[in-house]
C-alpha cells in the first residue's frame, strides 16, 4: 500500500486519526473530572460546598483546553 503524500486537509481521515481525536477527548474529559473530584474532596473536608468544585471545574477545563491546543497546534497535526 502506497503512503498518501497529500496534505492532511486533502486526504480522508483514517482509523488512526479517529482514535487520536478520541484520545484527546478522553484526556480533556479526564482533566475536568479529576479537578472536579479534587474540588469535591476539598469542599467535603472544609464544608465549603460548591466553591472548590467550581474552581476545579474551571481549572480542569483550562488544563484540558491547554492540552488540546498543544496537541492540535501548528506542527502537531493541526491546521496551520
DSSP file (Angstrom, degrees, kcal/mol; ACC not computed):
  #  RESIDUE AA STRUCTURE BP1 BP2  ACC     N-H-->O    O-->H-N    N-H-->O    O-->H-N    TCO  KAPPA ALPHA  PHI   PSI    X-CA   Y-CA   Z-CA
    1    1 A X              0   0    0      0, 0.0     2,-0.2     0, 0.0     0, 0.0   0.000 360.0 360.0 360.0 129.3    0.0    0.0    0.0
    2    2 A X        -     0   0    0      1,-0.1     2,-0.3     3,-0.0     0, 0.0  -0.471 360.0-111.3 -77.5 145.5    1.4    3.4   -1.0
    3    3 A X        -     0   0    0     -2,-0.2     2,-0.6     1,-0.1    -1,-0.1  -0.605  29.7-121.8 -76.3 132.5    1.9    6.1    1.5
    4    4 A X        -     0   0    0     -2,-0.3    -1,-0.1     1,-0.1     7,-0.1  -0.667  28.2-176.6 -78.9 115.3   -0.5    9.1    0.9
    5    5 A X        +     0   0    0     -2,-0.6    -1,-0.1     2,-0.0     3,-0.1   0.377  43.0 116.2 -96.8   3.8    1.6   12.2    0.5
    6    6 A X  S    S-     0   0    0      1,-0.1     5,-0.1     2,-0.1    -2,-0.0  -0.360  78.8 -92.6 -68.5 153.6   -1.2   14.6    0.2
    7    7 A X    >>  -     0   0    0      1,-0.1     3,-2.2     3,-0.1     4,-0.6  -0.287  39.3-107.1 -62.1 154.5   -1.5   17.3    2.9
    8    8 A X  G >4 S+     0   0    0      1,-0.3     3,-0.7     2,-0.2    -1,-0.1   0.790 118.2  61.2 -55.5 -30.2   -3.8   16.3    5.8
    9    9 A X  G 34 S+     0   0    0      1,-0.2    -1,-0.3     3,-0.0    -2,-0.1   0.672 107.6  45.0 -72.4 -14.4   -6.5   18.8    4.6
   10   10 A X  G <4 S+     0   0    0     -3,-2.2     2,-0.3     2,-0.1    -1,-0.2   0.429 100.1  76.9-110.0  -0.3   -6.9   16.8    1.3
   11   11 A X  S << S-     0   0    0     -3,-0.7     2,-0.2    -4,-0.6     3,-0.1  -0.770  83.6-103.0-111.5 159.1   -6.9   13.2    2.5
   12   12 A X        -     0   0    0     -2,-0.3    -2,-0.1     1,-0.1     2,-0.0  -0.491  43.5-102.4 -75.4 143.7   -9.7   11.2    4.1
   13   13 A X        -     0   0    0     -2,-0.2     2,-0.2     1,-0.1    -1,-0.1  -0.366  37.9-151.2 -64.7 144.5   -9.5   10.5    7.8
   14   14 A X     >  -     0   0    0     -3,-0.1     4,-2.1     1,-0.1     5,-0.2  -0.550  32.2 -97.4-107.6 176.1   -8.2    7.1    8.8
   15   15 A X  H  > S+     0   0    0      1,-0.2     4,-2.5     2,-0.2     5,-0.2   0.849 125.0  57.1 -62.6 -33.5   -9.0    5.0   11.9
   16   16 A X  H  > S+     0   0    0      2,-0.2     4,-2.0     1,-0.2    -1,-0.2   0.892 106.0  49.7 -64.9 -38.9   -5.7    6.3   13.4
   17   17 A X  H  > S+     0   0    0      2,-0.2     4,-2.2     1,-0.2    -2,-0.2   0.933 111.6  48.3 -63.3 -45.6   -6.9    9.8   13.0
   18   18 A X  H  X S+     0   0    0     -4,-2.1     4,-2.3     1,-0.2    -2,-0.2   0.902 111.8  48.6 -63.6 -40.6  -10.2    9.0   14.7
   19   19 A X  H  X S+     0   0    0     -4,-2.5     4,-2.2     2,-0.2    -1,-0.2   0.860 109.1  54.1 -69.6 -33.0   -8.5    7.2   17.6
   20   20 A X  H  X S+     0   0    0     -4,-2.0     4,-1.8     2,-0.2    -2,-0.2   0.937 111.9  43.7 -63.4 -46.2   -6.1   10.1   18.1
   21   21 A X  H  X S+     0   0    0     -4,-2.2     4,-2.0     2,-0.2    -2,-0.2   0.860 111.8  53.4 -69.7 -35.0   -9.0   12.6   18.4
   22   22 A X  H  X S+     0   0    0     -4,-2.3     4,-2.3     1,-0.2    -1,-0.2   0.905 107.8  51.9 -64.2 -40.1  -11.0   10.2   20.6
   23   23 A X  H  X S+     0   0    0     -4,-2.2     4,-2.3     1,-0.2    -2,-0.2   0.883 107.8  51.7 -62.4 -38.9   -7.9   10.0   22.9
   24   24 A X  H  X S+     0   0    0     -4,-1.8     4,-2.3     2,-0.2    -1,-0.2   0.890 109.2  50.4 -65.2 -38.4   -7.8   13.8   23.0
   25   25 A X  H  X S+     0   0    0     -4,-2.0     4,-2.5     2,-0.2    -2,-0.2   0.903 110.7  48.5 -65.3 -41.2  -11.5   13.9   24.0
   26   26 A X  H  X S+     0   0    0     -4,-2.3     4,-2.6     2,-0.2    -2,-0.2   0.899 111.3  50.4 -65.2 -40.2  -10.9   11.4   26.8
   27   27 A X  H  X S+     0   0    0     -4,-2.3     4,-2.1     2,-0.2    -2,-0.2   0.898 110.4  50.0 -64.3 -40.2   -7.9   13.3   28.0
   28   28 A X  H  X S+     0   0    0     -4,-2.3     4,-1.7     2,-0.2    -2,-0.2   0.937 113.6  45.0 -62.4 -47.8  -10.0   16.6   28.0
   29   29 A X  H  X S+     0   0    0     -4,-2.5     4,-2.8     1,-0.2    -2,-0.2   0.879 111.5  53.3 -64.9 -38.4  -12.8   14.9   30.0
   30   30 A X  H  X S+     0   0    0     -4,-2.6     4,-2.8     2,-0.2     5,-0.3   0.882 105.6  53.5 -66.2 -37.9  -10.4   13.2   32.4
   31   31 A X  H  X S+     0   0    0     -4,-2.1     4,-1.9     2,-0.2    -1,-0.2   0.925 113.1  43.8 -61.6 -43.6   -8.7   16.6   33.2
   32   32 A X  H  X S+     0   0    0     -4,-1.7     4,-2.6    28,-0.2     5,-0.2   0.942 114.4  49.3 -66.0 -47.3  -12.1   18.1   34.1
   33   33 A X  H  X S+     0   0    0     -4,-2.8     4,-2.4     1,-0.2    -2,-0.2   0.905 111.7  48.1 -61.9 -43.0  -13.2   15.0   36.1
   34   34 A X  H  X S+     0   0    0     -4,-2.8     4,-2.2     2,-0.2    -1,-0.2   0.912 113.6  46.5 -65.6 -41.7  -10.0   14.8   38.1
   35   35 A X  H  X S+     0   0    0     -4,-1.9     4,-2.3    -5,-0.3    22,-0.2   0.888 113.2  48.8 -69.4 -37.9  -10.1   18.5   39.0
   36   36 A X  H  X S+     0   0    0     -4,-2.6     4,-2.6    20,-0.3    -2,-0.2   0.909 111.2  50.8 -66.3 -40.9  -13.8   18.4   39.9
   37   37 A X  H  X S+     0   0    0     -4,-2.4     4,-2.3    -5,-0.2    -2,-0.2   0.906 110.6  48.7 -62.8 -41.2  -13.2   15.3   42.1
   38   38 A X  H  X S+     0   0    0     -4,-2.2     4,-2.4     2,-0.2    -1,-0.2   0.911 111.9  49.5 -64.5 -40.8  -10.3   17.1   43.9
   39   39 A X  H  X S+     0   0    0     -4,-2.3     4,-2.7     2,-0.2    14,-0.4   0.890 109.8  51.0 -63.3 -40.0  -12.6   20.2   44.4
   40   40 A X  H  X S+     0   0    0     -4,-2.6     4,-2.6    12,-0.2    -2,-0.2   0.911 109.7  50.5 -63.0 -42.3  -15.3   18.0   45.8
   41   41 A X  H  X S+     0   0    0     -4,-2.3     4,-2.1     2,-0.2    -2,-0.2   0.928 112.5  45.9 -62.1 -45.6  -12.9   16.4   48.2
   42   42 A X  H  X S+     0   0    0     -4,-2.4     4,-2.3     1,-0.2     5,-0.2   0.922 113.0  50.5 -64.1 -43.4  -11.6   19.8   49.4
   43   43 A X  H  X>S+     0   0    0     -4,-2.7     4,-2.2     1,-0.2     5,-1.1   0.905 110.2  49.9 -59.7 -42.1  -15.2   21.0   49.7
   44   44 A X  H  <5S+     0   0    0     -4,-2.6    -1,-0.2     1,-0.2    -2,-0.2   0.895 113.6  45.4 -65.5 -39.9  -16.2   18.0   51.7
   45   45 A X  H  <5S+     0   0    0     -4,-2.1    -1,-0.2    -5,-0.2    -2,-0.2   0.855 124.0  33.5 -70.6 -35.3  -13.3   18.4   54.1
   46   46 A X  H  <5S-     0   0    0     -4,-2.3    -2,-0.2    -5,-0.2    -1,-0.2   0.564 100.9-125.4-100.0 -10.8  -13.8   22.2   54.5
   47   47 A X  T  <5 +     0   0    0     -4,-2.2    -3,-0.2    -5,-0.2    -4,-0.1   0.870  69.4 128.6  68.4  37.3  -17.6   22.4   54.3
   48   48 A X    > < -     0   0    0     -5,-1.1     3,-2.1    -6,-0.2     4,-0.3   0.050  47.4-159.9-112.8  25.3  -17.4   25.0   51.6
   49   49 A X  T 3   +     0   0    0     -6,-0.4    -9,-0.0     1,-0.3     0, 0.0  -0.143  64.0   3.5 -46.1 137.5  -19.8   23.3   49.0
   50   50 A X  T 3> S+     0   0    0    -11,-0.0     4,-2.1     0, 0.0    -1,-0.3  -0.805 104.9  86.8-105.8  23.4  -19.7   24.1   46.0
   51   51 A X  H <> S+     0   0    0     -3,-2.1     4,-2.0     1,-0.2    -2,-0.1   0.888  94.7  41.5 -63.3 -46.2  -16.9   26.6   45.7
   52   52 A X  H  > S+     0   0    0     -4,-0.3     4,-2.7   -13,-0.2    -1,-0.2   0.784 110.7  58.6 -75.3 -23.8  -13.9   24.3   45.2
   53   53 A X  H  > S+     0   0    0    -14,-0.4     4,-2.4     2,-0.2    -1,-0.2   0.927 108.5  46.1 -63.9 -43.4  -16.0   22.1   42.8
   54   54 A X  H  X S+     0   0    0     -4,-2.1     4,-2.3     2,-0.2    -2,-0.2   0.892 112.7  49.3 -66.5 -39.4  -16.4   25.2   40.7
   55   55 A X  H  X S+     0   0    0     -4,-2.0     4,-2.8     2,-0.2     5,-0.2   0.923 111.7  49.7 -63.5 -43.4  -12.8   26.1   41.0
   56   56 A X  H  X S+     0   0    0     -4,-2.7     4,-2.8     1,-0.2   -20,-0.3   0.883 109.0  52.3 -62.1 -39.1  -11.9   22.5   40.0
   57   57 A X  H  X S+     0   0    0     -4,-2.4     4,-2.3   -22,-0.2    -1,-0.2   0.932 112.2  44.9 -61.7 -46.5  -14.3   22.7   37.0
   58   58 A X  H  X S+     0   0    0     -4,-2.3     4,-2.4     2,-0.2    -2,-0.2   0.921 116.0  46.0 -64.9 -44.4  -12.6   25.9   35.8
   59   59 A X  H  X S+     0   0    0     -4,-2.8     4,-2.7     2,-0.2    -2,-0.2   0.903 113.2  49.7 -66.1 -40.6   -9.1   24.6   36.3
   60   60 A X  H  X S+     0   0    0     -4,-2.8     4,-2.7    -5,-0.2   -28,-0.2   0.903 111.5  48.7 -64.4 -41.2   -9.9   21.3   34.7
   61   61 A X  H  X S+     0   0    0     -4,-2.3     4,-2.6    -5,-0.2     5,-0.2   0.928 113.2  47.5 -63.7 -44.4  -11.4   23.0   31.7
   62   62 A X  H  X S+     0   0    0     -4,-2.4     4,-2.3     2,-0.2    -2,-0.2   0.912 113.7  47.3 -63.7 -42.7   -8.4   25.2   31.3
   63   63 A X  H  X S+     0   0    0     -4,-2.7     4,-2.2     2,-0.2    -2,-0.2   0.917 113.8  47.5 -65.4 -43.5   -6.0   22.3   31.7
   64   64 A X  H  X S+     0   0    0     -4,-2.7     4,-2.0     2,-0.2    -2,-0.2   0.905 112.7  48.5 -64.0 -41.7   -7.9   20.2   29.2
   65   65 A X  H  X S+     0   0    0     -4,-2.6     4,-2.6     2,-0.2    -2,-0.2   0.893 109.1  53.8 -65.5 -40.0   -8.1   23.1   26.7
   66   66 A X  H  X S+     0   0    0     -4,-2.3     4,-2.3     1,-0.2    -2,-0.2   0.925 109.0  48.6 -59.5 -45.4   -4.3   23.8   27.1
   67   67 A X  H  X S+     0   0    0     -4,-2.2     4,-2.3     2,-0.2    -1,-0.2   0.879 110.8  51.0 -63.9 -37.7   -3.6   20.1   26.3
   68   68 A X  H  X S+     0   0    0     -4,-2.0     4,-2.4     2,-0.2    -2,-0.2   0.922 109.8  49.5 -65.0 -43.1   -5.8   20.3   23.2
   69   69 A X  H  X S+     0   0    0     -4,-2.6     4,-1.0     1,-0.2    -2,-0.2   0.908 112.0  48.7 -63.1 -41.2   -4.1   23.5   22.0
   70   70 A X  H  < S+     0   0    0     -4,-2.3     3,-0.3     1,-0.2    -1,-0.2   0.913 114.6  45.3 -62.3 -42.3   -0.7   21.8   22.4
   71   71 A X  H  < S+     0   0    0     -4,-2.3    -2,-0.2     1,-0.2    -1,-0.2   0.829 121.6  36.2 -73.0 -32.1   -1.8   18.7   20.6
   72   72 A X  H  < S+     0   0    0     -4,-2.4    -1,-0.2    -5,-0.2    -2,-0.2   0.380  91.0 116.7-104.6   3.6   -3.5   20.5   17.7
   73   73 A X  S ><>S-     0   0    0     -4,-1.0     3,-2.1    -3,-0.3     5,-1.1  -0.075  81.5 -62.1 -66.2 171.4   -1.2   23.4   17.3
   74   74 A X  T 3 5S+     0   0    0      1,-0.3    -1,-0.2     2,-0.1     5,-0.1  -0.261 126.3  21.4 -55.7 137.7    0.9   24.1   14.2
   75   75 A X  T 3 5S+     0   0    0      3,-0.4    -1,-0.3    -3,-0.1    -2,-0.1   0.411 107.8  83.4  84.4  -2.3    3.4   21.3   13.5
   76   76 A X  T < 5S-     0   0    0     -3,-2.1    -2,-0.1    -4,-0.1    -3,-0.1   0.132 119.8 -79.1-118.9  19.0    1.4   18.8   15.6
   77   77 A X  T   5S+     0   0    0      1,-0.4    -3,-0.1    -5,-0.1    -5,-0.1   0.297  96.0 118.9 103.0 -10.1   -1.2   17.7   13.0
   78   78 A X  S   <S-     0   0    0     -5,-1.1    -3,-0.4    -7,-0.2    -1,-0.4  -0.370  75.3 -85.0 -82.6 168.1   -3.5   20.7   13.3
   79   79 A X              0   0    0      1,-0.1    -1,-0.1    -5,-0.1    -3,-0.1  -0.474 360.0 360.0 -72.0 143.3   -4.3   23.1   10.5
   80   80 A X              0   0    0     -2,-0.2    -1,-0.1    -6,-0.1    -6,-0.1   0.428 360.0 360.0 -92.2 360.0   -1.8   25.9   10.0
